[in-house]
């Protein structure tokens, strides 16, 4: 007797294939260097150890909007007709230092940009294919 595929077994196979594809996409967030992988969360020193010096480094300040509330006078027990303590909202326009390192993995491969925030690797992006 030949086995027949049911709808549920077909769904199971498709679901399994989908899970394999999704897990393969997650592993794409790495850069292969000298037989090792630089991955999200690695420190700059770890990436340097694994991949060596990048062909280019850039840094910039990513604006961060932070709002703080200050009470300018000490709190008092408020009674009717007494003004409440003055409150002042302060906007702190600080920034997060971001570094972007570019690696050239070689002919036919894609230029790879690694972005570091707070000393840790936060994103890996691929650029144009290296033609020379």
C-alpha atoms as one frame of an Amber mdcrd trajectory, in Angstrom:
protein
   0.000   0.000   0.000   1.435   3.422  -0.925   1.388   6.167   1.686  -0.831
   9.100   0.900  -0.222  12.627   2.076  -3.038  14.245   3.951  -3.702  17.917
   4.279  -2.303  17.951   7.810   0.957  16.259   6.781   1.346  18.719   3.895
   0.815  21.590   6.337   3.389  20.103   8.702   5.958  19.871   5.909   5.287
  23.455   4.809   5.471  24.714   8.395   8.765  22.890   8.909  10.209  24.388
   5.720   9.070  27.857   6.792  10.737  27.468  10.193  14.001  26.391   8.541
  13.909  29.441   6.260  13.188  31.801   9.155  16.017  30.408  11.267  18.399
  30.714   8.304  17.422  34.394   7.974  18.198  35.012  11.627  21.725  33.664
  11.216  22.318  36.193   8.417  22.950  38.824  11.122  26.610  37.884  11.309
  29.855  38.471   9.459  32.183  35.553   8.785  35.793  36.510   9.515  38.763
  34.129   9.398  36.588  31.108  10.188  34.804  32.895  13.047  31.592  34.917
  13.274  31.113  38.496  14.422  27.566  38.678  15.778  25.094  41.185  17.207
  26.055  41.916  20.819  29.814  41.464  20.315  32.050  44.208  21.681  34.275
  46.299  19.407  37.379  44.539  20.751  35.861  41.114  20.019  35.040  42.153
  16.436  38.571  43.553  15.994  40.026  40.291  17.257  37.832  38.208  14.930
  37.870  40.410  11.803  40.844  42.737  12.051  40.790  46.416  11.130  37.927
  47.594   8.886  38.638  49.377   5.588  36.751  52.438   6.898  35.468  53.808
  10.203  32.899  56.536  10.708  31.269  57.930  13.811  28.350  60.217  14.465
  26.112  61.344  17.265  22.542  59.986  17.134  20.227  62.515  18.841  18.402
  61.268  21.890  15.408  63.158  23.216  15.116  62.907  26.953  12.574  64.738
  29.075  13.031  65.407  32.780  10.669  67.082  35.218  12.131  69.306  37.908
  10.357  70.706  40.951  11.861  74.125  41.579  10.629  74.617  45.126  10.249
  72.176  47.972   6.868  70.478  48.204   4.536  71.901  50.784   1.219  70.851
  52.114  -1.072  72.707  49.793  -3.965  74.605  51.187  -6.684  76.236  49.142
  -5.401  79.488  47.667  -1.731  78.519  48.069   0.186  78.042  44.821   1.639
  74.574  44.247   5.391  74.140  43.808   6.609  75.274  40.403   7.332  72.446
  37.974   9.662  72.856  35.043  10.091  70.440  32.145  13.637  70.223  30.841
  14.410  68.744  27.433  17.868  67.185  27.324  19.073  66.899  23.745  21.891
  64.446  24.383  23.254  62.009  21.885  24.383  58.408  21.603  27.813  57.949
  20.034  27.474  55.554  17.089  30.378  54.026  15.170  30.067  52.389  11.774
  32.812  50.086  10.512  32.972  48.922   6.894  34.512  45.596   5.914  35.433
  44.453   2.418  35.156  40.652   2.495  36.587  40.259  -1.027  35.696  40.005
  -4.681  32.109  38.937  -5.357  31.051  39.414  -1.722  29.014  42.277  -0.284
  30.520  45.255   1.512  29.449  44.875   5.129  28.697  47.729   7.540  28.756
  47.051  11.280  27.143  49.585  13.603  28.177  49.901  17.250  26.274  51.726
  19.986  27.598  51.921  23.527  30.539  49.727  22.491  28.386  46.791  21.327
  27.539  45.610  17.810  23.881  46.522  17.196  23.364  45.987  13.457  24.941
  44.446  10.376  24.006  45.743   6.925  25.142  44.633   3.487  25.992  47.063
   0.711  27.069  46.686  -2.905  28.867  43.626  -4.208  32.650  44.074  -4.427
  33.582  44.218  -8.102  37.396  44.596  -7.876
